[in-house]
Amino acid sequence: MQTSAAAAPPRSPSARAGALMVLVSMSSAQLGLAASVGLIGQLGALGTASLRLVSAGVIMLAVTRPWRFRYTRAALRAGFILGLATAGMTILFMCAAARLPLGTASALEFLGPLTVAVCQQGRRGLLWPALAGGGVLLLTEPWSGAVNGAGIAFALGAGACYAGYILFTRRVGDHADGIAGLGISLPAAALVAAAIAGPSTVARLSPGLVAAGIGVALLVPVAPFILELHSLRRLSTAAFSTLVCLEPAIGTVVGLVLLGQVPRPLTAVGILAVVAAGAGAVRSGAREQPVLAPPDGTSQPADRPAAELLPAYTA
């Protein structure tokens, strides 16, 4: 379904409500990630990621009840690949967060969706990779001799999976309406995570840890995805994507307040550079148009190009 490029973008108060939903979504995601960091000491990075994904998969099975839908083979295939990308993004980010401050890990992971946005623009977007590259240098400070190479590699790997997540979210959206696609992707991600980390994690679980895992899964990804769907019905893709670029900054604030991770001045400047590069990329390449709900009443936004739609939650 295509919307008219000449249509006026949504006006307030609907647009203000949509913007608030995006901000709450990103805050929920970063709070969930901060809580996940707290679980790493008890379950390890792999165990924490596995617990989150399995909990989210079970919740989404209950919410979407995928057995009600008739999925095509293409939808099932795209949903499973999206699940692999989701699992990789979550597991690698948890491994990065165990070694890097939350804001730094979020900024490095954000290079994945930034790359997707820039690749859709060709020569118009060459300024933004340069700005982001400068930000990465400030974030990692390779001249200091204290680079956590493993943490950086895990964060960049999560970013690569994030890029795949964006592309296959679009692919799943072509074959499944609304949240029906999550009835495939999140259970698939849960199975992948359980296969990788489940056997070593089950023995360490307790009722308290299971409850914590369910709570974290509600914070990210369940609540952010629901808020994202509703916000996309109120905001243009350009406005939505620009707001999402604030996520590394929100991660820095959450890391500071909840985890005591005080960023160094160069780190703060590097995060701001990545945020600015993301905002510049999506604003220069996005089409200004409203995102409307399709007539069948599902929650899937109508025309959401992968380069313009940066999901509102991270790993």
BELRA-V108062 format. One record per pair of residues at least 6 apart in sequence whose C-alpha atoms are under 8 Angstrom apart, sorted by sequence separation. I is the first residue (numbers start at 1). J is the second residue. D is the distance in Angstrom with one decimal. If there is no record, write none. Layout:
<<I	J	D> <I	J	D>>
This chain:
<<119	125	7.8> <141	147	6.9> <255	261	5.3> <256	262	5.3> <293	299	6.3> <294	300	7.1> <40	47	7.6> <118	125	5.3> <140	147	6.3> <255	262	7.7> <256	263	7.6> <293	300	6.5> <294	301	7.0> <40	48	5.9> <97	105	6.1> <118	126	7.5> <173	181	7.0> <232	240	7.1> <293	301	5.5> <294	302	6.0> <39	48	6.2> <96	105	6.2> <172	181	6.1> <231	240	7.9> <252	261	7.9> <292	301	5.9> <293	302	6.0> <118	128	7.5> <291	301	5.9> <292	302	5.5> <118	129	7.6> <252	263	7.5> <291	302	5.7> <36	48	6.5> <93	105	7.3> <140	152	7.8> <291	303	6.9> <36	49	7.9> <291	304	7.6> <115	129	7.8> <93	109	7.6> <111	132	7.7> <286	307	7.7> <287	308	8.0> <249	271	6.7> <285	307	7.8> <286	308	5.6> <248	271	6.7> <249	272	7.1> <285	308	7.4> <282	307	7.4> <249	275	7.3> <282	308	6.0> <248	275	6.9> <108	136	7.1> <247	275	8.0> <246	275	6.0> <245	275	5.4> <245	276	7.7> <245	278	5.6> <53	87	7.4> <245	279	5.7> <104	139	6.5> <242	278	7.4> <243	279	7.9> <53	90	7.9> <242	279	5.0> <241	279	7.5> <242	282	6.3> <49	90	6.1> <50	91	7.5> <241	282	6.3> <242	283	6.7> <49	91	5.3> <241	283	8.0> <108	152	7.5> <112	156	7.6> <238	282	6.4> <46	91	6.1> <49	94	6.3> <111	156	7.5> <238	283	5.9> <45	91	7.2> <48	94	7.6> <105	151	7.9> <109	155	5.2> <112	158	7.9> <113	159	7.2> <105	152	7.5> <108	155	5.8> <109	156	5.6> <112	159	4.1> <116	163	6.2> <46	94	7.2> <100	148	7.6> <108	156	6.0> <109	157	7.7> <111	159	5.9> <112	160	5.2> <115	163	7.5> <238	286	5.2> <45	94	5.3> <46	95	7.2> <99	148	7.2> <106	155	7.7> <109	158	5.7> <110	159	6.0> <112	161	7.4> <113	162	6.4> <237	286	7.0> <238	287	6.6> <45	95	5.3> <105	155	5.6> <109	159	4.0> <112	162	5.6> <113	163	5.0> <237	287	7.4> <238	288	6.1> <99	150	7.8> <100	151	6.0> <108	159	6.9> <109	160	7.7> <112	163	4.7> <237	288	7.1> <99	151	5.2> <100	152	7.8> <110	162	7.8> <236	288	6.2> <237	289	7.0> <45	98	6.6> <98	151	7.7> <109	162	7.4> <113	166	7.2> <236	289	5.4> <237	290	7.2> <96	150	7.6> <97	151	7.4> <236	290	4.5> <237	291	6.8> <96	151	4.5> <235	290	6.3> <236	291	5.6> <95	151	7.0> <96	152	6.8> <234	290	7.4> <235	291	6.4> <37	94	7.5> <96	153	7.8> <233	290	7.8> <234	291	6.8> <36	94	7.8> <40	98	7.1> <96	154	5.0> <233	291	5.3> <234	292	7.5> <95	154	6.2> <96	155	5.2> <232	291	6.0> <233	292	5.2> <37	97	6.7> <95	155	7.9> <232	292	7.7> <233	293	6.0> <37	98	6.7> <93	154	6.4> <92	154	5.2> <93	155	5.6> <92	155	6.5> <92	157	6.4> <93	158	5.4> <92	158	5.1> <244	310	6.7> <91	158	7.8> <237	304	6.9> <241	308	6.1> <244	311	7.3> <34	102	7.5> <89	157	7.5> <90	158	7.2> <233	301	6.3> <241	309	5.8> <244	312	5.7> <89	158	4.4> <230	299	7.2> <232	301	6.2> <240	309	7.4> <241	310	5.5> <88	158	6.6> <89	159	7.1> <229	299	6.1> <238	308	6.4> <241	311	7.9> <89	160	7.9> <229	300	6.7> <237	308	5.9> <89	161	5.0> <229	301	7.1> <237	309	6.2> <88	161	6.0> <89	162	5.9> <86	161	7.1> <85	161	5.1> <86	162	7.5> <85	162	7.0> <85	164	6.1> <86	165	6.3> <85	165	5.4> <82	164	7.6> <82	165	5.8> <228	311	7.5> <228	312	6.2> <82	168	5.5> <81	168	7.3> <82	169	6.6> <225	312	7.3> <224	312	6.6> <225	313	7.3> <79	168	7.7> <224	313	6.0> <78	168	6.5> <82	172	7.8> <221	313	6.8> <78	171	6.4> <79	172	5.9> <220	313	7.2> <221	314	8.0> <78	172	5.6> <221	315	7.9> <220	315	7.9> <75	172	5.9> <86	185	7.8> <75	175	5.2> <86	186	7.5> <74	175	7.1> <75	176	6.5> <83	184	7.5> <84	185	7.9> <79	181	6.3> <83	185	4.1> <87	189	4.8> <91	193	7.8> <72	175	7.4> <79	182	7.6> <82	185	5.6> <83	186	5.7> <86	189	6.0> <87	190	7.3> <71	175	7.9> <80	184	6.5> <81	185	7.6> <83	187	7.4> <84	188	7.1> <85	189	7.9> <71	176	7.3> <79	184	5.3> <80	185	5.5> <83	188	5.0> <84	189	5.7> <87	192	6.6> <75	181	7.7> <79	185	4.7> <83	189	4.3> <87	193	6.2> <83	190	8.0> <76	184	6.8> <80	188	5.7> <84	192	6.9> <79	188	7.8> <80	189	7.8> <69	180	7.5> <66	180	6.6> <64	179	6.8> <64	180	6.1> <66	183	5.1> <64	182	7.5> <65	183	6.9> <66	184	7.3> <64	183	5.6> <178	298	5.1> <179	299	7.0> <177	298	6.3> <178	299	4.4> <179	300	7.2> <60	182	6.9> <61	183	5.8> <177	299	7.3> <178	300	4.0> <60	183	6.1> <177	300	5.7> <178	301	7.8> <60	186	7.0> <61	187	7.1> <60	187	7.4> <139	266	6.9> <140	267	7.8> <173	300	7.4> <138	266	5.5> <139	267	4.7> <57	186	4.8> <58	187	6.9> <138	267	5.7> <139	268	7.9> <56	186	6.8> <57	187	4.3> <56	187	7.8> <57	188	7.7> <138	269	7.1> <139	270	5.2> <57	189	7.3> <138	270	4.9> <139	271	7.0> <53	186	7.2> <54	187	7.4> <57	190	5.5> <137	270	7.4> <56	190	7.5> <135	269	7.1> <136	270	6.2> <170	304	7.6> <54	189	7.8> <55	190	7.8> <135	270	3.8> <136	271	8.0> <170	305	7.3> <53	189	6.5> <54	190	4.4> <134	270	7.1> <135	271	6.3> <170	306	6.2> <53	190	4.9> <54	191	7.3> <135	272	7.5> <110	248	7.5> <135	273	5.0> <136	274	7.5> <54	193	7.3> <134	273	7.3> <135	274	5.6> <167	306	5.9> <50	190	7.0> <53	193	6.8> <54	194	7.0> <166	306	6.1> <106	247	7.5> <107	248	4.9> <132	273	6.0> <106	248	5.1> <131	273	6.2> <132	274	4.7> <50	193	4.8> <131	274	7.0> <166	309	7.6> <49	193	7.3> <50	194	5.8> <104	248	7.5> <166	310	6.9> <103	248	5.5> <106	251	6.6> <131	276	8.0> <132	277	5.6> <166	311	7.2> <103	249	6.6> <131	277	5.9> <132	278	7.9> <50	197	6.1> <103	250	7.5> <50	198	6.6> <103	251	4.6> <104	252	7.3> <129	277	7.0> <102	251	5.9> <103	252	3.9> <128	277	4.8> <46	196	8.0> <47	197	5.7> <102	252	6.3> <103	253	7.6> <128	278	7.3> <46	197	5.8> <47	198	7.1> <101	252	7.9> <102	254	7.9> <103	255	6.5> <128	280	6.7> <162	314	7.7> <47	200	7.5> <102	255	5.5> <128	281	6.2> <47	201	5.3> <101	255	6.9> <125	281	6.3> <158	315	7.8> <43	201	6.7> <55	213	6.4> <56	214	7.2> <51	210	7.5> <55	214	5.3> <102	261	7.8> <125	284	7.6> <101	261	6.2> <124	284	7.9> <125	285	7.9> <43	204	6.9> <52	213	5.4> <56	217	5.1> <51	213	5.7> <52	214	6.9> <55	217	6.0> <56	218	7.1> <60	222	7.7> <59	222	8.0> <104	267	7.5> <111	274	7.8> <114	277	7.8> <118	281	6.1> <52	216	6.6> <53	217	7.1> <107	271	6.0> <110	274	7.9> <114	278	5.6> <117	281	6.3> <121	285	6.0> <48	213	7.8> <52	217	5.2> <56	221	7.1> <117	282	6.3> <120	285	7.6> <56	222	6.7> <104	271	7.0> <107	274	6.5> <114	281	7.2> <103	271	7.5> <107	275	7.7> <117	285	7.5> <36	216	6.9> <35	216	6.7> <33	216	7.8> <32	216	5.1> <32	217	7.4> <32	219	5.0> <33	220	7.4> <120	307	6.2> <31	219	7.1> <32	220	5.5> <117	306	7.6> <118	307	7.6> <29	219	5.8> <30	220	8.0> <116	306	7.5> <117	307	4.2> <28	219	5.3> <29	220	4.8> <116	307	5.7> <117	308	6.6> <28	220	6.6> <29	221	6.8> <113	307	7.8> <28	223	7.3> <29	224	6.4> <28	224	6.6> <113	310	6.3> <25	223	6.9> <26	224	6.8> <25	224	4.4> <24	224	7.8> <25	225	7.6> <25	227	6.0> <24	227	7.9> <25	228	6.9> <22	227	6.8> <21	227	5.7> <22	228	6.3> <21	228	7.1> <106	314	7.8> <21	230	7.7> <22	231	6.4> <21	231	5.8> <18	230	7.2> <19	231	6.9> <18	231	4.2> <17	231	7.5> <18	232	7.1> <18	233	7.7> <18	234	5.2> <19	235	7.3> <17	234	7.6> <18	235	6.0> <22	240	7.4> <26	244	7.4> <15	234	5.4> <14	234	5.7> <15	235	5.6> <23	243	7.5> <30	250	7.2> <34	254	7.2> <19	240	7.4> <22	243	7.1> <23	244	8.0> <26	247	6.1> <30	251	5.6> <34	255	6.8> <94	315	7.7> <22	244	7.2> <93	315	6.1> <27	250	6.8> <31	254	6.7> <10	234	6.1> <19	243	7.5> <26	250	7.5> <27	251	8.0> <30	254	6.7> <34	258	7.1> <90	314	7.9> <91	315	7.8> <10	235	6.2> <34	259	7.2> <89	314	8.0> <90	315	4.3> <9	235	7.3> <10	236	7.1> <89	315	5.5> <9	236	6.2> <86	315	7.5> <9	288	7.1> <9	289	5.7> <10	290	6.1> <8	289	7.0> <9	290	4.9> <5	287	7.7> <7	289	6.5> <8	290	7.1> <33	315	7.7> <5	288	6.9> <6	289	7.4> <7	290	7.1> <5	289	5.5> <29	313	5.6> <4	289	7.1> <29	314	6.8> <3	289	7.2> <26	312	5.9> <3	290	7.3> <25	312	6.4> <26	313	5.8> <3	291	7.6> <25	313	7.0> <3	292	7.7> <22	312	6.6> <1	294	7.4> <3	302	7.4> <2	302	6.7> <3	303	7.2> <1	302	5.8> <2	303	5.9> <1	303	6.4>>
